[in-house]
Amino acid sequence: MIPRSLRVRSIVAAAVAVLIALIVVGVGVDLLVGRHLRHSLDRSLRDRAAEIAQLSASAPALLNSPGSLDTPLGGQQLDVEVVDRRGRIVGRSLALGGRVLPVEDVVRRVIAGEVGRYTNADLGSDELRVYVAPLADTGGPAAGGAVAVAGSTHDISSTVASVHVFVVVAVLVAAGLAALALTLLMGRALAPLARLAQAAAEIERTGDPSRRLPEQSSRDELAGLARTLNAMLSSLERASAVERRFLADASHELRTPLTALLGNVSYLARHGASPSLVAELEDDARRLAKLADDLLALSREEAAAPLGEVVRLDELARAAAADDPAIDVTASDRVSVRGDRLALERALENLLENARRYGPQSGRIGVDVRAADGTALLTVTDEGVGLQPDESVRAFERFWRGRIDGEGSGLGLAIVRATAERHGGRSYAEGSRFTIELPALRDLSESLATTDGEKPSKGSP
């Protein structure tokens, strides 16, 4: 429906535009043609009047000769009437017969003012264009009088009317041809868009993000749109695959403690409780609670809640070291970020827990907090063997463990990565060094001055 509506609107708009343009051109042509024809007639009248004036001065007797005033000029028969200074007719062309040109008032004004004038007049059913010119006072019956030369405007009117018809027909035909041509062009131009819409509707109906829209071989805007939408579908497919894998991994992780818990409960129902059984039940329950808590924390981090606090990373590191004498803190005086204090505390605790689990039992744990080039770095280092390069890439994936028999839910470092990304940063591992990199605030006092309605500022030191 949308492509069809767009096609109709485009065709109508183009046809109207062509129609308006041709109407403007047609009106211009009509005006130019009519003006040219009228100017041509005026020149003919003036030239014929000049000939009569010359004849009156050189051979005044010829003015009374029959037919001497009927010579056509340029193939057009002109009516001529010569009067003396009193307005009496001295001679006229045979074409006038017994008629008199109705220009007496103009003739008197021309005789009195000795300036030629143009005027329009009606002679019976004919519309005339008349030019009245004064005659020189050089002798002869018409000396000091005037000559009136008239020509019919019927040919001009007929020509202009023909031009009108031609313009109207040309405008209608051109608008129709333009609409037809645009219909064909729009059909070809919108066909790829119709295929895209049909493919998108099929994807929406099936809900299958693995399907793709047909890409065009051209390099126009539609091809760019198809590539962009296919890239979006690829992203959705990857997100869907990650979600399915996460659900499968979560189900697998939950199945093990639940199976153990159910087995112990069944044994308890049959044989009664024992201290070791109660300890196993407590361990299974704690494992389930820890897994559920980690899943909830990961879900909250990926929900991208707003960040409204100014957090001192150096304070977080010192607070963590206060509860564990095995932690050594190296921190700048003040390293601040804008973020979620509880989430950052949890991320730091997850890094420390990872160091305790995979470092030597009596080893030291180092926490380094510093700012450089507008970036806040929080690094936790243990004295263990560390990760191999390929393991460093996978360390922050969900449910990945460094050892097959490793304890924990496998979500600790995934939560660290989600927290770092929510804060506009990243997390990475290099051997036994695990780092959170976040945008640092330039000055704590500037950050505290930021109102709740303002956008948090990130800057360089």
C-alpha positions as CSV (number, residue, x, y, z in Angstrom):
1,M,0.0,0.0,0.0
2,I,2.8,2.5,0.8
3,P,4.7,2.0,-2.5
4,R,1.4,2.4,-4.4
5,S,0.5,5.5,-2.5
6,L,4.0,6.9,-3.1
7,R,3.7,6.1,-6.8
8,V,0.4,7.9,-7.1
9,R,1.6,10.9,-5.2
10,S,4.7,11.1,-7.3
11,I,2.9,10.8,-10.6
12,V,0.3,13.4,-9.7
13,A,3.0,15.8,-8.4
14,A,5.1,15.4,-11.6
15,A,2.0,15.7,-13.9
16,V,0.9,18.9,-12.0
17,A,4.5,20.3,-12.2
18,V,4.7,19.6,-15.9
19,L,1.2,21.1,-16.4
20,I,2.1,24.3,-14.5
21,A,5.4,24.6,-16.3
22,L,3.8,24.2,-19.8
23,I,1.0,26.6,-18.9
24,V,3.5,29.2,-18.0
25,V,5.4,28.6,-21.2
26,G,2.2,28.6,-23.2
27,V,1.1,31.9,-21.8
28,G,4.5,33.3,-22.5
29,V,4.4,32.0,-26.1
30,D,0.9,33.4,-26.6
31,L,1.9,36.8,-25.3
32,L,5.0,36.9,-27.5
33,V,3.2,35.8,-30.6
34,G,0.3,38.2,-30.2
35,R,2.8,41.1,-29.4
36,H,4.9,40.3,-32.4
37,L,1.9,40.2,-34.8
38,R,0.5,43.5,-33.5
39,H,3.9,45.1,-33.7
40,S,4.2,43.8,-37.3
41,L,0.8,45.3,-38.2
42,D,1.7,48.6,-36.6
43,R,4.9,48.8,-38.7
44,S,2.9,48.0,-41.8
45,L,0.4,50.8,-41.1
46,R,3.2,53.3,-40.3
47,D,5.1,52.4,-43.5
48,R,2.0,52.7,-45.6
49,A,1.2,56.0,-44.0
50,A,4.8,57.2,-44.8
51,E,4.3,56.2,-48.5
52,I,1.0,58.2,-48.7
53,A,2.6,61.2,-47.1
54,Q,5.5,61.0,-49.6
55,L,2.9,60.7,-52.4
56,S,1.0,63.7,-51.1
57,A,4.1,65.8,-51.2
58,S,5.6,64.7,-54.5
59,A,2.5,63.9,-56.6
60,P,-0.7,65.2,-54.9
61,A,-2.8,64.7,-58.0
62,L,-2.4,60.9,-57.7
63,L,-4.3,60.9,-54.4
64,N,-7.5,61.2,-56.4
65,S,-6.6,58.6,-59.0
66,P,-8.7,55.4,-58.7
67,G,-6.7,52.6,-57.2
68,S,-3.6,54.6,-56.3
69,L,-4.3,54.1,-52.6
70,D,-5.1,50.4,-52.8
71,T,-1.6,49.0,-53.3
72,P,-1.2,46.2,-50.7
73,L,1.8,46.2,-48.4
74,G,3.3,42.7,-47.8
75,G,0.4,40.9,-49.2
76,Q,-2.1,42.5,-46.8
77,Q,-4.8,44.8,-48.0
78,L,-4.9,48.1,-46.1
79,D,-7.7,50.7,-46.0
80,V,-6.5,54.2,-46.6
81,E,-8.4,57.5,-46.1
82,V,-6.8,61.0,-46.8
83,V,-8.4,64.2,-45.5
84,D,-7.5,67.8,-45.7
85,R,-6.8,70.2,-42.9
86,R,-10.6,70.7,-42.4
87,G,-11.2,67.0,-42.1
88,R,-12.8,66.6,-45.5
89,I,-12.0,63.4,-47.4
90,V,-9.7,64.0,-50.3
91,G,-9.1,60.4,-51.3
92,R,-9.6,56.8,-50.1
93,S,-8.9,53.3,-51.2
94,L,-11.5,51.4,-53.3
95,A,-11.7,48.7,-50.6
96,L,-13.5,51.1,-48.3
97,G,-16.3,51.6,-50.8
98,G,-18.8,54.1,-49.3
99,R,-17.6,53.5,-45.7
100,V,-15.8,56.0,-43.6
101,L,-13.2,55.1,-41.0
102,P,-14.6,56.1,-37.6
103,V,-11.6,58.0,-36.4
104,E,-12.7,61.6,-36.8
105,D,-11.6,62.6,-33.3
106,V,-8.2,61.1,-33.7
107,V,-7.8,62.8,-37.1
108,R,-8.6,66.2,-35.5
109,R,-6.1,65.7,-32.7
110,V,-3.4,64.6,-35.2
111,I,-4.0,67.6,-37.5
112,A,-3.9,69.9,-34.5
113,G,-0.9,68.3,-32.9
114,E,1.0,67.0,-35.9
115,V,1.9,63.7,-34.1
116,G,1.0,60.3,-35.4
117,R,-1.3,58.2,-33.3
118,Y,-2.5,54.5,-33.1
119,T,-6.1,53.6,-32.3
120,N,-8.5,50.7,-32.5
121,A,-11.9,51.0,-34.2
122,D,-14.8,48.9,-35.4
123,L,-16.0,49.1,-39.0
124,G,-19.1,47.0,-39.2
125,S,-18.2,43.6,-38.0
126,D,-14.4,44.2,-38.6
127,E,-12.0,45.1,-35.8
128,L,-9.5,47.5,-37.1
129,R,-6.1,48.8,-36.1
130,V,-5.7,52.4,-37.4
131,Y,-2.6,54.6,-37.7
132,V,-3.3,58.3,-38.3
133,A,-0.3,60.5,-39.5
134,P,-0.1,64.2,-40.3
135,L,0.6,65.3,-43.9
136,A,3.1,68.0,-44.7
137,D,1.8,71.4,-45.8
138,T,3.5,71.4,-49.1
139,G,0.7,72.1,-51.5
140,G,-2.0,69.9,-53.0
141,P,-5.5,69.2,-51.8
142,A,-4.4,67.3,-48.7
143,A,-1.7,69.7,-47.6
144,G,-1.8,70.1,-43.8
145,G,-4.3,67.3,-43.5
146,A,-3.8,63.7,-42.4
147,V,-3.8,60.1,-43.6
148,A,-5.5,57.2,-41.8
149,V,-4.3,53.7,-42.6
150,A,-6.3,50.8,-41.2
151,G,-5.8,47.1,-41.2
152,S,-8.0,44.3,-40.0
153,T,-7.0,42.4,-36.8
154,H,-8.9,39.3,-37.9
155,D,-5.8,37.4,-39.0
156,I,-4.1,38.3,-35.7
157,S,-7.0,37.1,-33.7
158,S,-7.2,33.9,-35.7
159,T,-3.5,33.2,-35.3
160,V,-3.6,33.9,-31.5
161,A,-6.7,31.6,-31.2
162,S,-4.8,28.9,-33.1
163,V,-1.9,29.3,-30.7
164,H,-4.3,29.0,-27.8
165,V,-5.6,25.7,-29.1
166,F,-2.1,24.5,-29.8
167,V,-0.9,25.4,-26.3
168,V,-3.8,23.8,-24.6
169,V,-3.5,20.6,-26.6
170,A,0.3,20.5,-26.1
171,V,0.0,21.1,-22.4
172,L,-2.5,18.3,-21.9
173,V,-0.6,15.9,-24.2
174,A,2.7,16.7,-22.5
175,A,1.2,16.3,-19.0
176,G,-0.3,12.9,-20.0
177,L,3.0,11.7,-21.5
178,A,4.9,12.9,-18.4
179,A,2.4,11.0,-16.2
180,L,2.7,7.9,-18.3
181,A,6.5,8.0,-18.4
182,L,6.7,8.6,-14.7
183,T,4.3,5.7,-14.1
184,L,6.7,3.4,-15.9
185,L,9.8,4.8,-14.2
186,M,8.2,4.8,-10.8
187,G,7.1,1.2,-11.3
188,R,10.7,0.1,-12.0
189,A,12.1,2.3,-9.3
190,L,9.8,1.1,-6.6
191,A,9.8,-2.5,-7.5
192,P,12.9,-3.2,-5.3
193,L,11.2,-1.3,-2.5
194,A,8.2,-3.5,-2.9
195,R,10.4,-6.6,-2.7
196,L,12.0,-5.3,0.4
197,A,8.6,-4.7,2.0
198,Q,7.4,-8.2,1.0
199,A,10.6,-9.8,2.4
200,A,10.3,-7.8,5.6
201,A,6.7,-8.8,6.0
202,E,7.6,-12.4,5.6
203,I,10.4,-12.1,8.2
204,E,7.9,-10.4,10.6
205,R,5.4,-13.2,10.0
206,T,7.8,-16.1,10.6
207,G,9.9,-14.3,13.3
208,D,13.0,-15.8,11.8
209,P,16.0,-13.4,12.2
210,S,18.2,-15.6,10.1
211,R,16.4,-14.6,6.9
212,R,17.7,-11.7,4.9
213,L,16.3,-9.0,2.7
214,P,17.1,-9.2,-1.0
215,E,20.1,-6.9,-1.7
216,Q,20.3,-4.9,-4.9
217,S,23.2,-5.0,-7.3
218,S,23.0,-1.2,-7.7
219,R,24.7,1.3,-5.4
220,D,21.7,3.6,-4.8
221,E,19.9,4.4,-1.6
222,L,17.7,1.3,-1.7
223,A,20.7,-0.9,-1.8
224,G,22.2,1.0,1.1
225,L,18.9,0.5,3.0
226,A,18.8,-3.2,2.3
227,R,22.4,-3.6,3.5
228,T,21.7,-1.6,6.7
229,L,18.6,-3.7,7.4
230,N,20.4,-6.9,6.8
231,A,23.2,-5.8,9.2
232,M,20.5,-5.1,11.7
233,L,19.0,-8.6,11.2
234,S,22.5,-10.1,11.6
235,S,22.8,-8.2,14.9
236,L,19.4,-9.5,16.0
237,E,20.3,-13.0,15.0
238,R,23.5,-12.8,17.0
239,A,21.6,-11.4,20.0
240,S,19.1,-14.2,19.7
241,A,21.8,-16.8,19.5
242,V,23.5,-15.3,22.6
243,E,20.2,-15.3,24.5
244,R,19.5,-19.0,23.5
245,R,23.0,-20.0,24.6
246,F,22.7,-18.1,27.8
247,L,19.4,-19.8,28.6
248,A,20.9,-23.2,27.8
249,D,24.0,-22.5,29.9
250,A,21.8,-21.2,32.8
251,S,19.6,-24.2,32.6
252,H,22.7,-26.5,32.6
253,E,24.2,-24.6,35.6
254,L,20.9,-24.8,37.5
255,R,20.4,-28.4,36.8
256,T,23.5,-29.6,38.7
257,P,22.8,-28.1,42.1
258,L,19.1,-28.8,41.7
259,T,19.7,-32.4,41.0
260,A,22.1,-32.7,44.0
261,L,19.6,-30.9,46.2
262,L,16.7,-33.1,45.1
263,G,18.9,-36.2,45.7
264,N,19.9,-35.1,49.1
265,V,16.3,-34.3,50.0
266,S,15.2,-37.7,48.8
267,Y,17.9,-39.4,50.9
268,L,16.9,-37.2,53.8
269,A,13.3,-38.4,53.4
270,R,14.3,-42.1,53.4
271,H,17.2,-42.2,55.9
272,G,16.9,-39.1,58.0
273,A,19.4,-36.3,58.5
274,S,23.1,-36.5,59.2
275,P,25.6,-33.6,59.8
276,S,27.3,-34.3,56.4
277,L,23.9,-34.3,54.6
278,V,22.8,-31.1,56.2
279,A,26.1,-29.5,55.2
280,E,25.6,-30.7,51.6
281,L,22.1,-29.3,51.6
282,E,23.4,-26.0,52.9
283,D,26.1,-25.9,50.2
284,D,23.6,-26.7,47.4
285,A,21.3,-24.0,48.7
286,R,24.1,-21.5,48.9
287,R,25.2,-22.4,45.4
288,L,21.7,-22.0,44.0
289,A,21.3,-18.6,45.8
290,K,24.6,-17.4,44.5
291,L,23.8,-18.5,41.0
292,A,20.4,-16.8,41.1
293,D,21.9,-13.7,42.6
294,D,24.6,-13.5,39.8
295,L,21.9,-14.0,37.1
296,L,19.9,-11.2,38.6
297,A,23.0,-8.9,38.8
298,L,23.9,-9.7,35.2
299,S,20.4,-9.0,34.1
300,R,20.4,-5.6,35.9
301,E,23.7,-4.7,34.4
302,E,22.6,-5.4,30.9
303,A,19.4,-3.4,31.4
304,A,21.6,-0.2,31.2
305,A,20.1,1.7,34.2
306,P,21.0,5.4,34.4
307,L,24.3,6.4,36.1
308,G,23.7,9.2,38.7
309,E,26.5,9.0,41.2
310,V,30.1,10.2,41.5
311,V,32.1,7.3,42.6
312,R,35.7,7.4,44.0
313,L,37.5,4.2,42.8
314,D,40.3,4.8,45.1
315,E,37.9,4.8,48.1
316,L,36.3,1.6,46.8
317,A,39.8,-0.1,46.6
318,R,40.8,1.1,50.1
319,A,37.5,-0.1,51.6
320,A,37.9,-3.5,50.0
321,A,41.5,-3.8,51.4
322,A,40.4,-2.9,54.9
323,D,38.5,-6.2,55.2
324,D,41.3,-8.3,53.7
325,P,45.0,-8.0,54.9
326,A,46.2,-9.9,51.8
327,I,45.2,-7.0,49.5
328,D,47.8,-4.3,48.7
329,V,46.3,-1.0,47.3
330,T,48.2,1.5,45.1
331,A,45.9,4.4,44.4
332,S,46.1,8.0,43.2
333,D,44.8,10.7,45.5
334,R,41.5,10.9,43.7
335,V,40.2,8.9,40.8
336,S,36.5,9.6,40.1
337,V,33.9,8.2,37.7
338,R,30.2,8.7,37.2
339,G,28.4,5.5,37.8
340,D,26.6,3.1,40.1
341,R,28.5,2.6,43.4
342,L,26.9,-0.7,44.3
343,A,27.6,-2.1,40.8
344,L,31.2,-1.0,40.8
345,E,31.7,-2.4,44.3
346,R,30.3,-5.7,43.1
347,A,32.6,-5.7,40.0
348,L,35.6,-5.1,42.3
349,E,34.6,-7.8,44.6
350,N,34.2,-10.2,41.7
351,L,37.7,-9.4,40.6
352,L,39.1,-10.0,44.1
353,E,37.1,-13.2,44.5
354,N,38.6,-14.4,41.1
355,A,42.1,-13.5,42.4
356,R,41.5,-15.4,45.6
357,R,40.2,-18.5,43.8
358,Y,42.9,-18.7,41.1
359,G,45.9,-17.2,42.9
360,P,48.1,-19.1,45.4
361,Q,46.5,-19.7,48.8
362,S,48.9,-17.5,50.7
363,G,49.6,-15.1,47.8
364,R,49.2,-11.3,47.8
365,I,46.6,-9.5,45.7
366,G,47.4,-6.1,44.3
367,V,44.8,-3.4,43.5
368,D,46.0,-0.5,41.4
369,V,43.8,2.6,40.8
370,R,45.0,5.4,38.6
371,A,43.9,7.9,36.0
372,A,45.6,8.6,32.6
373,D,44.5,10.5,29.5
374,G,40.9,10.9,30.8
375,T,40.6,7.2,31.6
376,A,40.2,5.6,35.1
377,L,42.0,2.2,35.4
378,L,41.1,-0.3,38.2
379,T,43.5,-3.3,38.0
380,V,43.5,-6.4,40.2
381,T,46.6,-8.7,40.1
382,D,47.2,-12.0,41.8
383,E,50.4,-14.1,42.0
384,G,48.9,-17.1,40.0
385,V,50.1,-18.3,36.7
386,G,47.5,-16.2,34.9
387,L,45.6,-16.8,31.7
388,Q,46.9,-17.8,28.3
389,P,46.2,-15.4,25.5
390,D,43.3,-17.5,24.1
391,E,41.9,-17.8,27.6
392,S,42.1,-14.0,28.2
393,V,39.7,-13.6,25.2
394,R,37.1,-15.9,26.7
395,A,37.6,-15.0,30.4
396,F,34.6,-12.6,30.5
397,E,32.1,-14.8,28.7
398,R,29.2,-16.2,30.6
399,F,29.7,-19.5,32.5
400,W,33.3,-19.7,31.4
401,R,35.7,-21.2,34.0
402,G,39.4,-21.3,34.0
403,R,39.3,-24.9,35.2
404,I,36.9,-27.6,34.4
405,D,36.4,-28.3,38.1
406,G,36.4,-24.6,39.0
407,E,33.9,-23.5,41.6
408,G,31.6,-20.6,41.2
409,S,28.8,-19.8,38.8
410,G,31.1,-18.7,35.9
411,L,29.3,-15.3,35.9
412,G,31.6,-13.2,38.0
413,L,33.7,-11.8,35.2
414,A,30.7,-11.6,32.9
415,I,29.2,-9.3,35.4
416,V,32.4,-7.3,35.5
417,R,32.3,-6.8,31.7
418,A,28.6,-5.9,31.7
419,T,29.3,-3.3,34.5
420,A,32.2,-1.8,32.6
421,E,30.3,-1.5,29.4
422,R,27.3,0.0,31.1
423,H,29.6,2.7,32.5
424,G,31.0,3.4,29.0
425,G,34.2,1.5,29.4
426,R,35.6,-2.0,28.9
427,S,37.3,-4.9,30.8
428,Y,40.2,-7.1,29.8
429,A,42.7,-9.6,31.1
430,E,46.4,-9.9,30.6
431,G,47.8,-13.0,32.3
432,S,47.0,-12.5,36.0
433,R,46.1,-8.8,35.6
434,F,42.3,-8.0,35.3
435,T,41.5,-4.4,34.5
436,I,38.4,-2.3,34.3
437,E,38.8,0.8,32.2
438,L,36.2,3.6,32.6
439,P,35.9,7.3,31.5
440,A,37.3,9.4,34.3
441,L,35.8,12.7,35.6
442,R,38.2,15.6,35.4
443,D,37.5,17.0,38.8
444,L,35.3,15.8,41.6
445,S,34.2,19.3,42.5
446,E,33.0,19.9,38.9
447,S,31.1,16.6,38.9
448,L,29.3,17.4,42.2
449,A,28.2,20.7,40.7
450,T,26.5,18.9,37.8
451,T,22.7,19.0,38.3
452,D,20.5,16.0,37.9
453,G,19.0,17.3,34.7
454,E,22.4,17.8,33.1
455,K,24.3,15.4,31.0
456,P,27.3,13.9,33.0
457,S,30.5,15.4,31.7
458,K,33.5,13.3,30.7
459,G,36.8,14.9,30.3
460,S,40.5,14.5,30.3
461,P,42.8,15.5,33.2
